[in-house]
Amino acid sequence: MDMAVTELAGNVSCVRLSGRLDAPGADQIGARFTAAVVAPGRHAVVDLSAVSFVASMGLRLLIASARALDQKGARMALFGATTLVQNMLEQAALEQIIPITGTEQQALARLGR
């Protein structure tokens, strides 16, 4: 699992993930993801377009980070999921916790940016 973080206008972090967000993948990026997303306390958008699979540990990482951000007054949105990943997110009802959109612009709009 690979991860790249950039800052967007409006003090928003953009995290681009690639690979499998399964138990080994979540373990591999967990601490870096939390440090990049939660620690600064900024809004974040997460690009899932290069993620090929999401398992329960990956969902747990996303949910825990979104909840921690919420406690800091910030929000997270996901975007760009492939059909397979989108189906997994829907089955987990993740949309009830984290907004899921098709594009980066839609994700930023859901954050009010």
A tleap script that builds the chain and sets N, CA, C and O, in Angstrom:
source leaprc.protein.ff14SB
mol = sequence {
  NMET ASP MET ALA VAL THR GLU LEU ALA GLY
  ASN VAL SER CYS VAL ARG LEU SER GLY ARG
  LEU ASP ALA PRO GLY ALA ASP GLN ILE GLY
  ALA ARG PHE THR ALA ALA VAL VAL ALA PRO
  GLY ARG HIE ALA VAL VAL ASP LEU SER ALA
  VAL SER PHE VAL ALA SER MET GLY LEU ARG
  LEU LEU ILE ALA SER ALA ARG ALA LEU ASP
  GLN LYS GLY ALA ARG MET ALA LEU PHE GLY
  ALA THR THR LEU VAL GLN ASN MET LEU GLU
  GLN ALA ALA LEU GLU GLN ILE ILE PRO ILE
  THR GLY THR GLU GLN GLN ALA LEU ALA ARG
  LEU GLY CARG
}
set mol.1.N position { 0.843 -1.168 0.000 }
set mol.1.CA position { 0.000 0.000 0.000 }
set mol.1.C position { 0.885 1.225 0.000 }
set mol.1.O position { 1.791 1.345 0.824 }
set mol.2.N position { 0.624 2.141 -0.925 }
set mol.2.CA position { 1.368 3.391 -1.016 }
set mol.2.C position { 0.453 4.555 -0.666 }
set mol.2.O position { -0.768 4.472 -0.800 }
set mol.3.N position { 1.073 5.642 -0.214 }
set mol.3.CA position { 0.315 6.808 0.211 }
set mol.3.C position { 1.118 8.057 -0.122 }
set mol.3.O position { 2.321 8.119 0.129 }
set mol.4.N position { 0.433 9.061 -0.697 }
set mol.4.CA position { 1.052 10.355 -0.964 }
set mol.4.C position { 0.120 11.432 -0.442 }
set mol.4.O position { -1.092 11.358 -0.643 }
set mol.5.N position { 0.679 12.435 0.228 }
set mol.5.CA position { -0.118 13.503 0.819 }
set mol.5.C position { 0.291 14.831 0.202 }
set mol.5.O position { 1.477 15.141 0.091 }
set mol.6.N position { -0.707 15.611 -0.197 }
set mol.6.CA position { -0.473 16.970 -0.673 }
set mol.6.C position { -1.447 17.898 0.032 }
set mol.6.O position { -2.489 17.470 0.530 }
set mol.7.N position { -1.092 19.167 0.064 }
set mol.7.CA position { -1.999 20.162 0.639 }
set mol.7.C position { -2.699 20.881 -0.489 }
set mol.7.O position { -2.073 21.290 -1.467 }
set mol.8.N position { -4.007 21.033 -0.345 }
set mol.8.CA position { -4.811 21.743 -1.326 }
set mol.8.C position { -5.164 23.115 -0.770 }
set mol.8.O position { -4.993 23.380 0.420 }
set mol.9.N position { -5.653 23.975 -1.640 }
set mol.9.CA position { -6.101 25.296 -1.198 }
set mol.9.C position { -7.187 25.134 -0.143 }
set mol.9.O position { -7.927 24.150 -0.148 }
set mol.10.N position { -7.273 26.083 0.740 }
set mol.10.CA position { -8.294 26.024 1.779 }
set mol.10.C position { -7.893 25.177 2.961 }
set mol.10.O position { -8.740 24.767 3.754 }
set mol.11.N position { -6.578 24.906 3.087 }
set mol.11.CA position { -6.078 24.139 4.228 }
set mol.11.C position { -6.689 22.739 4.312 }
set mol.11.O position { -7.122 22.302 5.379 }
set mol.12.N position { -6.717 22.047 3.182 }
set mol.12.CA position { -7.251 20.692 3.088 }
set mol.12.C position { -6.122 19.752 2.688 }
set mol.12.O position { -5.353 20.050 1.774 }
set mol.13.N position { -6.026 18.621 3.372 }
set mol.13.CA position { -5.053 17.591 2.995 }
set mol.13.C position { -5.689 16.650 1.984 }
set mol.13.O position { -6.855 16.281 2.120 }
set mol.14.N position { -4.924 16.263 0.974 }
set mol.14.CA position { -5.379 15.269 -0.001 }
set mol.14.C position { -4.452 14.062 0.106 }
set mol.14.O position { -3.244 14.169 -0.104 }
set mol.15.N position { -5.036 12.922 0.433 }
set mol.15.CA position { -4.270 11.688 0.569 }
set mol.15.C position { -4.625 10.780 -0.596 }
set mol.15.O position { -5.792 10.443 -0.796 }
set mol.16.N position { -3.624 10.389 -1.360 }
set mol.16.CA position { -3.830 9.488 -2.496 }
set mol.16.C position { -3.281 8.115 -2.113 }
set mol.16.O position { -2.089 7.946 -1.857 }
set mol.17.N position { -4.183 7.152 -2.081 }
set mol.17.CA position { -3.807 5.785 -1.711 }
set mol.17.C position { -3.733 4.920 -2.954 }
set mol.17.O position { -4.472 5.139 -3.914 }
set mol.18.N position { -2.842 3.936 -2.938 }
set mol.18.CA position { -2.794 2.962 -4.031 }
set mol.18.C position { -2.393 1.605 -3.473 }
set mol.18.O position { -1.531 1.500 -2.601 }
set mol.19.N position { -3.035 0.575 -3.993 }
set mol.19.CA position { -2.783 -0.786 -3.541 }
set mol.19.C position { -4.004 -1.377 -2.869 }
set mol.19.O position { -5.136 -0.973 -3.134 }
set mol.20.N position { -3.761 -2.332 -2.004 }
set mol.20.CA position { -4.839 -3.034 -1.295 }
set mol.20.C position { -4.940 -2.500 0.132 }
set mol.20.O position { -3.969 -2.528 0.889 }
set mol.21.N position { -6.121 -2.016 0.485 }
set mol.21.CA position { -6.347 -1.518 1.834 }
set mol.21.C position { -6.959 -2.647 2.666 }
set mol.21.O position { -8.083 -2.561 3.159 }
set mol.22.N position { -6.161 -3.709 2.794 }
set mol.22.CA position { -6.543 -4.871 3.603 }
set mol.22.C position { -5.733 -4.814 4.898 }
set mol.22.O position { -5.133 -3.780 5.191 }
set mol.23.N position { -5.699 -5.877 5.668 }
set mol.23.CA position { -4.984 -5.858 6.950 }
set mol.23.C position { -3.504 -5.489 6.780 }
set mol.23.O position { -3.028 -4.589 7.473 }
set mol.24.N position { -2.755 -6.154 5.879 }
set mol.24.CA position { -1.350 -5.761 5.716 }
set mol.24.C position { -1.199 -4.323 5.211 }
set mol.24.O position { -0.307 -3.600 5.655 }
set mol.25.N position { -2.068 -3.908 4.285 }
set mol.25.CA position { -1.995 -2.550 3.751 }
set mol.25.C position { -2.306 -1.501 4.807 }
set mol.25.O position { -1.630 -0.476 4.894 }
set mol.26.N position { -3.339 -1.764 5.615 }
set mol.26.CA position { -3.706 -0.836 6.689 }
set mol.26.C position { -2.586 -0.759 7.723 }
set mol.26.O position { -2.282 0.320 8.232 }
set mol.27.N position { -1.974 -1.899 8.034 }
set mol.27.CA position { -0.833 -1.912 8.964 }
set mol.27.C position { 0.330 -1.088 8.413 }
set mol.27.O position { 0.991 -0.353 9.146 }
set mol.28.N position { 0.563 -1.223 7.126 }
set mol.28.CA position { 1.693 -0.564 6.482 }
set mol.28.C position { 1.563 0.958 6.520 }
set mol.28.O position { 2.558 1.654 6.718 }
set mol.29.N position { 0.341 1.486 6.331 }
set mol.29.CA position { 0.183 2.942 6.268 }
set mol.29.C position { -0.526 3.537 7.475 }
set mol.29.O position { -0.629 4.760 7.573 }
set mol.30.N position { -1.012 2.728 8.384 }
set mol.30.CA position { -1.839 3.205 9.490 }
set mol.30.C position { -1.280 4.390 10.245 }
set mol.30.O position { -1.956 5.411 10.381 }
set mol.31.N position { -0.063 4.275 10.738 }
set mol.31.CA position { 0.535 5.352 11.532 }
set mol.31.C position { 0.777 6.594 10.677 }
set mol.31.O position { 0.516 7.710 11.125 }
set mol.32.N position { 1.271 6.413 9.455 }
set mol.32.CA position { 1.512 7.558 8.568 }
set mol.32.C position { 0.205 8.236 8.182 }
set mol.32.O position { 0.127 9.463 8.126 }
set mol.33.N position { -0.828 7.427 7.916 }
set mol.33.CA position { -2.139 7.978 7.544 }
set mol.33.C position { -2.699 8.815 8.687 }
set mol.33.O position { -3.170 9.932 8.475 }
set mol.34.N position { -2.645 8.271 9.896 }
set mol.34.CA position { -3.147 8.993 11.065 }
set mol.34.C position { -2.352 10.280 11.284 }
set mol.34.O position { -2.931 11.327 11.573 }
set mol.35.N position { -1.046 10.205 11.149 }
set mol.35.CA position { -0.202 11.392 11.329 }
set mol.35.C position { -0.495 12.456 10.273 }
set mol.35.O position { -0.495 13.649 10.577 }
set mol.36.N position { -0.741 12.031 9.047 }
set mol.36.CA position { -0.980 12.978 7.961 }
set mol.36.C position { -2.386 13.561 7.986 }
set mol.36.O position { -2.594 14.714 7.608 }
set mol.37.N position { -3.348 12.763 8.431 }
set mol.37.CA position { -4.749 13.182 8.358 }
set mol.37.C position { -5.257 13.739 9.685 }
set mol.37.O position { -5.808 14.839 9.728 }
set mol.38.N position { -5.079 13.001 10.742 }
set mol.38.CA position { -5.683 13.373 12.026 }
set mol.38.C position { -4.863 14.405 12.775 }
set mol.38.O position { -5.413 15.385 13.276 }
set mol.39.N position { -3.557 14.203 12.859 }
set mol.39.CA position { -2.710 15.083 13.676 }
set mol.39.C position { -2.852 16.561 13.319 }
set mol.39.O position { -2.963 17.386 14.226 }
set mol.40.N position { -2.852 16.937 12.018 }
set mol.40.CA position { -2.976 18.364 11.707 }
set mol.40.C position { -4.373 18.931 12.015 }
set mol.40.O position { -4.521 20.139 12.197 }
set mol.41.N position { -5.384 18.074 12.073 }
set mol.41.CA position { -6.737 18.531 12.372 }
set mol.41.C position { -7.376 19.334 11.249 }
set mol.41.O position { -8.298 20.114 11.491 }
set mol.42.N position { -6.891 19.150 10.012 }
set mol.42.CA position { -7.465 19.826 8.840 }
set mol.42.C position { -8.463 18.897 8.168 }
set mol.42.O position { -8.439 17.684 8.372 }
set mol.43.N position { -9.346 19.491 7.356 }
set mol.43.CA position { -10.219 18.683 6.520 }
set mol.43.C position { -9.335 17.828 5.610 }
set mol.43.O position { -8.209 18.207 5.288 }
set mol.44.N position { -9.860 16.675 5.201 }
set mol.44.CA position { -9.083 15.782 4.339 }
set mol.44.C position { -9.973 15.140 3.293 }
set mol.44.O position { -11.121 14.789 3.565 }
set mol.45.N position { -9.432 14.991 2.101 }
set mol.45.CA position { -10.072 14.200 1.058 }
set mol.45.C position { -9.127 13.044 0.741 }
set mol.45.O position { -7.910 13.220 0.687 }
set mol.46.N position { -9.701 11.866 0.534 }
set mol.46.CA position { -8.903 10.663 0.302 }
set mol.46.C position { -9.241 10.102 -1.069 }
set mol.46.O position { -10.392 9.763 -1.343 }
set mol.47.N position { -8.244 10.006 -1.921 }
set mol.47.CA position { -8.384 9.497 -3.285 }
set mol.47.C position { -8.233 7.977 -3.269 }
set mol.47.O position { -7.170 7.451 -2.942 }
set mol.48.N position { -9.303 7.288 -3.626 }
set mol.48.CA position { -9.299 5.823 -3.643 }
set mol.48.C position { -9.217 5.257 -5.059 }
set mol.48.O position { -9.404 4.055 -5.246 }
set mol.49.N position { -8.942 6.094 -6.055 }
set mol.49.CA position { -8.979 5.635 -7.447 }
set mol.49.C position { -7.961 4.545 -7.755 }
set mol.49.O position { -8.169 3.762 -8.681 }
set mol.50.N position { -6.865 4.473 -7.003 }
set mol.50.CA position { -5.853 3.445 -7.247 }
set mol.50.C position { -5.885 2.346 -6.183 }
set mol.50.O position { -4.947 1.556 -6.074 }
set mol.51.N position { -6.955 2.299 -5.410 }
set mol.51.CA position { -7.118 1.235 -4.406 }
set mol.51.C position { -7.900 0.098 -5.058 }
set mol.51.O position { -9.003 0.304 -5.565 }
set mol.52.N position { -7.324 -1.094 -5.040 }
set mol.52.CA position { -7.944 -2.229 -5.732 }
set mol.52.C position { -8.849 -3.065 -4.840 }
set mol.52.O position { -9.669 -3.835 -5.339 }
set mol.53.N position { -8.708 -2.920 -3.516 }
set mol.53.CA position { -9.481 -3.759 -2.598 }
set mol.53.C position { -9.500 -3.084 -1.231 }
set mol.53.O position { -8.514 -2.480 -0.810 }
set mol.54.N position { -10.632 -3.195 -0.545 }
set mol.54.CA position { -10.749 -2.688 0.828 }
set mol.54.C position { -11.326 -3.792 1.695 }
set mol.54.O position { -12.354 -4.379 1.357 }
set mol.55.N position { -10.667 -4.077 2.812 }
set mol.55.CA position { -11.147 -5.078 3.770 }
set mol.55.C position { -11.498 -4.372 5.084 }
set mol.55.O position { -11.375 -3.152 5.199 }
set mol.56.N position { -11.929 -5.143 6.049 }
set mol.56.CA position { -12.409 -4.573 7.314 }
set mol.56.C position { -11.365 -3.715 8.022 }
set mol.56.O position { -11.717 -2.688 8.603 }
set mol.57.N position { -10.111 -4.098 7.990 }
set mol.57.CA position { -9.073 -3.295 8.655 }
set mol.57.C position { -8.884 -1.942 7.954 }
set mol.57.O position { -8.601 -0.936 8.604 }
set mol.58.N position { -9.038 -1.926 6.656 }
set mol.58.CA position { -8.978 -0.666 5.918 }
set mol.58.C position { -10.156 0.228 6.258 }
set mol.58.O position { -10.002 1.436 6.440 }
set mol.59.N position { -11.338 -0.377 6.343 }
set mol.59.CA position { -12.525 0.386 6.738 }
set mol.59.C position { -12.346 0.947 8.142 }
set mol.59.O position { -12.705 2.092 8.418 }
set mol.60.N position { -11.792 0.132 9.015 }
set mol.60.CA position { -11.562 0.564 10.402 }
set mol.60.C position { -10.636 1.775 10.447 }
set mol.60.O position { -10.887 2.716 11.200 }
set mol.61.N position { -9.572 1.762 9.651 }
set mol.61.CA position { -8.643 2.886 9.601 }
set mol.61.C position { -9.358 4.155 9.143 }
set mol.61.O position { -9.177 5.219 9.735 }
set mol.62.N position { -10.165 4.046 8.093 }
set mol.62.CA position { -10.894 5.211 7.583 }
set mol.62.C position { -11.894 5.737 8.607 }
set mol.62.O position { -11.981 6.946 8.825 }
set mol.63.N position { -12.642 4.843 9.231 }
set mol.63.CA position { -13.652 5.247 10.216 }
set mol.63.C position { -12.998 5.888 11.432 }
set mol.63.O position { -13.437 6.944 11.887 }
set mol.64.N position { -11.962 5.265 11.958 }
set mol.64.CA position { -11.279 5.807 13.142 }
set mol.64.C position { -10.712 7.192 12.845 }
set mol.64.O position { -10.793 8.088 13.685 }
set mol.65.N position { -10.144 7.371 11.669 }
set mol.65.CA position { -9.579 8.674 11.298 }
set mol.65.C position { -10.673 9.715 11.134 }
set mol.65.O position { -10.516 10.852 11.577 }
set mol.66.N position { -11.779 9.341 10.503 }
set mol.66.CA position { -12.886 10.283 10.314 }
set mol.66.C position { -13.465 10.708 11.659 }
set mol.66.O position { -13.782 11.881 11.852 }
set mol.67.N position { -13.602 9.781 12.576 }
set mol.67.CA position { -14.132 10.108 13.905 }
set mol.67.C position { -13.163 10.985 14.691 }
set mol.67.O position { -13.586 11.911 15.383 }
set mol.68.N position { -11.875 10.703 14.589 }
set mol.68.CA position { -10.884 11.526 15.281 }
set mol.68.C position { -10.867 12.946 14.704 }
set mol.68.O position { -10.729 13.916 15.448 }
set mol.69.N position { -11.005 13.066 13.385 }
set mol.69.CA position { -11.078 14.382 12.759 }
set mol.69.C position { -12.309 15.138 13.239 }
set mol.69.O position { -12.246 16.333 13.530 }
set mol.70.N position { -13.422 14.429 13.316 }
set mol.70.CA position { -14.667 15.044 13.761 }
set mol.70.C position { -14.506 15.650 15.154 }
set mol.70.O position { -15.041 16.723 15.432 }
set mol.71.N position { -13.780 14.972 16.013 }
set mol.71.CA position { -13.544 15.485 17.364 }
set mol.71.C position { -12.697 16.758 17.353 }
set mol.71.O position { -12.717 17.536 18.307 }
set mol.72.N position { -11.950 16.962 16.260 }
set mol.72.CA position { -11.130 18.170 16.133 }
set mol.72.C position { -11.851 19.248 15.326 }
set mol.72.O position { -11.279 20.301 15.043 }
set mol.73.N position { -13.105 18.986 14.957 }
set mol.73.CA position { -13.873 19.956 14.192 }
set mol.73.C position { -13.586 19.944 12.707 }
set mol.73.O position { -13.888 20.915 12.014 }
set mol.74.N position { -13.010 18.865 12.202 }
set mol.74.CA position { -12.707 18.737 10.776 }
set mol.74.C position { -13.437 17.510 10.226 }
set mol.74.O position { -13.947 16.681 10.980 }
set mol.75.N position { -13.476 17.417 8.905 }
set mol.75.CA position { -14.179 16.296 8.273 }
set mol.75.C position { -13.317 15.645 7.197 }
set mol.75.O position { -12.337 16.221 6.724 }
set mol.76.N position { -13.708 14.435 6.826 }
set mol.76.CA position { -13.039 13.685 5.773 }
set mol.76.C position { -14.080 13.282 4.732 }
set mol.76.O position { -15.232 13.006 5.068 }
set mol.77.N position { -13.665 13.250 3.470 }
set mol.77.CA position { -14.499 12.735 2.392 }
set mol.77.C position { -13.636 11.835 1.516 }
set mol.77.O position { -12.440 12.073 1.350 }
set mol.78.N position { -14.256 10.802 0.960 }
set mol.78.CA position { -13.573 9.862 0.074 }
set mol.78.C position { -14.035 10.120 -1.352 }
set mol.78.O position { -15.168 10.549 -1.573 }
set mol.79.N position { -13.159 9.858 -2.323 }
set mol.79.CA position { -13.573 10.012 -3.725 }
set mol.79.C position { -12.814 9.054 -4.632 }
set mol.79.O position { -11.757 8.528 -4.283 }
set mol.80.N position { -13.402 8.845 -5.823 }
set mol.80.CA position { -12.718 8.124 -6.886 }
set mol.80.C position { -12.691 6.610 -6.781 }
set mol.80.O position { -11.921 5.972 -7.499 }
set mol.81.N position { -13.493 6.014 -5.923 }
set mol.81.CA position { -13.450 4.554 -5.747 }
set mol.81.C position { -13.850 3.829 -7.026 }
set mol.81.O position { -14.773 4.243 -7.727 }
set mol.82.N position { -13.146 2.746 -7.316 }
set mol.82.CA position { -13.516 1.887 -8.439 }
set mol.82.C position { -14.839 1.208 -8.102 }
set mol.82.O position { -15.295 1.270 -6.961 }
set mol.83.N position { -15.448 0.569 -9.075 }
set mol.83.CA position { -16.736 -0.094 -8.854 }
set mol.83.C position { -16.636 -1.143 -7.752 }
set mol.83.O position { -17.517 -1.215 -6.895 }
set mol.84.N position { -15.590 -1.949 -7.757 }
set mol.84.CA position { -15.419 -2.987 -6.741 }
set mol.84.C position { -15.297 -2.365 -5.346 }
set mol.84.O position { -15.971 -2.796 -4.410 }
set mol.85.N position { -14.445 -1.359 -5.213 }
set mol.85.CA position { -14.246 -0.710 -3.914 }
set mol.85.C position { -15.521 0.015 -3.497 }
set mol.85.O position { -15.901 -0.031 -2.327 }
set mol.86.N position { -16.185 0.682 -4.436 }
set mol.86.CA position { -17.441 1.377 -4.134 }
set mol.86.C position { -18.476 0.390 -3.587 }
set mol.86.O position { -19.187 0.697 -2.631 }
set mol.87.N position { -18.556 -0.782 -4.191 }
set mol.87.CA position { -19.496 -1.805 -3.707 }
set mol.87.C position { -19.163 -2.229 -2.280 }
set mol.87.O position { -20.064 -2.422 -1.464 }
set mol.88.N position { -17.881 -2.374 -1.977 }
set mol.88.CA position { -17.468 -2.738 -0.619 }
set mol.88.C position { -17.847 -1.641 0.380 }
set mol.88.O position { -18.324 -1.929 1.477 }
set mol.89.N position { -17.632 -0.393 -0.008 }
set mol.89.CA position { -17.971 0.729 0.867 }
set mol.89.C position { -19.478 0.797 1.102 }
set mol.89.O position { -19.931 1.081 2.211 }
set mol.90.N position { -20.251 0.534 0.044 }
set mol.90.CA position { -21.712 0.539 0.174 }
set mol.90.C position { -22.192 -0.592 1.074 }
set mol.90.O position { -23.077 -0.384 1.905 }
set mol.91.N position { -21.623 -1.783 0.921 }
set mol.91.CA position { -22.006 -2.917 1.766 }
set mol.91.C position { -21.726 -2.643 3.236 }
set mol.91.O position { -22.447 -3.127 4.109 }
set mol.92.N position { -20.694 -1.876 3.510 }
set mol.92.CA position { -20.346 -1.532 4.885 }
set mol.92.C position { -21.116 -0.310 5.377 }
set mol.92.O position { -20.967 0.093 6.531 }
set mol.93.N position { -21.941 0.285 4.508 }
set mol.93.CA position { -22.713 1.492 4.837 }
set mol.93.C position { -21.807 2.621 5.317 }
set mol.93.O position { -22.175 3.382 6.212 }
set mol.94.N position { -20.631 2.726 4.725 }
set mol.94.CA position { -19.649 3.721 5.136 }
set mol.94.C position { -20.141 5.149 4.886 }
set mol.94.O position { -19.748 6.075 5.595 }
set mol.95.N position { -20.992 5.324 3.887 }
set mol.95.CA position { -21.526 6.650 3.558 }
set mol.95.C position { -22.243 7.294 4.752 }
set mol.95.O position { -22.362 8.517 4.821 }
set mol.96.N position { -22.714 6.476 5.680 }
set mol.96.CA position { -23.383 7.016 6.867 }
set mol.96.C position { -22.387 7.721 7.797 }
set mol.96.O position { -22.784 8.509 8.655 }
set mol.97.N position { -21.109 7.434 7.622 }
set mol.97.CA position { -20.077 8.014 8.487 }
set mol.97.C position { -19.197 8.999 7.727 }
set mol.97.O position { -18.864 10.066 8.241 }
set mol.98.N position { -18.820 8.638 6.498 }
set mol.98.CA position { -17.892 9.440 5.701 }
set mol.98.C position { -18.528 9.695 4.331 }
set mol.98.O position { -18.952 8.744 3.674 }
set mol.99.N position { -18.605 10.949 3.887 }
set mol.99.CA position { -19.124 11.207 2.537 }
set mol.99.C position { -18.252 10.526 1.478 }
set mol.99.O position { -17.024 10.539 1.567 }
set mol.100.N position { -18.905 9.934 0.477 }
set mol.100.CA position { -18.211 9.258 -0.613 }
set mol.100.C position { -18.707 9.873 -1.918 }
set mol.100.O position { -19.907 9.896 -2.189 }
set mol.101.N position { -17.760 10.373 -2.727 }
set mol.101.CA position { -18.132 11.029 -3.974 }
set mol.101.C position { -17.330 10.449 -5.137 }
set mol.101.O position { -16.429 9.634 -4.943 }
set mol.102.N position { -17.671 10.879 -6.331 }
set mol.102.CA position { -16.980 10.396 -7.510 }
set mol.102.C position { -15.690 11.128 -7.819 }
set mol.102.O position { -14.730 10.530 -8.305 }
set mol.103.N position { -15.663 12.440 -7.533 }
set mol.103.CA position { -14.510 13.242 -7.915 }
set mol.103.C position { -13.957 14.046 -6.733 }
set mol.103.O position { -14.613 14.208 -5.703 }
set mol.104.N position { -12.743 14.537 -6.914 }
set mol.104.CA position { -12.114 15.368 -5.891 }
set mol.104.C position { -12.922 16.640 -5.653 }
set mol.104.O position { -13.107 17.056 -4.509 }
set mol.105.N position { -13.403 17.258 -6.731 }
set mol.105.CA position { -14.192 18.490 -6.594 }
set mol.105.C position { -15.472 18.238 -5.797 }
set mol.105.O position { -15.859 19.060 -4.967 }
set mol.106.N position { -16.128 17.105 -6.046 }
set mol.106.CA position { -17.336 16.772 -5.288 }
set mol.106.C position { -17.002 16.543 -3.815 }
set mol.106.O position { -17.761 16.942 -2.932 }
set mol.107.N position { -15.871 15.902 -3.558 }
set mol.107.CA position { -15.451 15.664 -2.170 }
set mol.107.C position { -15.193 16.982 -1.461 }
set mol.107.O position { -15.606 17.166 -0.316 }
set mol.108.N position { -14.516 17.894 -2.131 }
set mol.108.CA position { -14.266 19.212 -1.543 }
set mol.108.C position { -15.571 19.957 -1.298 }
set mol.108.O position { -15.718 20.643 -0.286 }
set mol.109.N position { -16.507 19.824 -2.211 }
set mol.109.CA position { -17.811 20.470 -2.033 }
set mol.109.C position { -18.544 19.910 -0.825 }
set mol.109.O position { -19.196 20.651 -0.091 }
set mol.110.N position { -18.438 18.598 -0.618 }
set mol.110.CA position { -19.085 17.980 0.553 }
set mol.110.C position { -18.472 18.475 1.853 }
set mol.110.O position { -19.117 18.440 2.901 }
set mol.111.N position { -17.225 18.936 1.789 }
set mol.111.CA position { -16.572 19.497 2.969 }
set mol.111.C position { -16.819 20.994 3.092 }
set mol.111.O position { -16.358 21.629 4.041 }
set mol.112.N position { -17.550 21.556 2.126 }
set mol.112.CA position { -17.812 22.989 2.147 }
set mol.112.C position { -16.652 23.818 1.663 }
set mol.112.O position { -16.518 24.981 2.046 }
set mol.113.N position { -15.806 23.243 0.826 }
set mol.113.CA position { -14.623 23.944 0.310 }
set mol.113.C position { -14.800 24.293 -1.153 }
set mol.113.O position { -13.908 24.886 -1.759 }
savepdb mol mol.pdb
quit
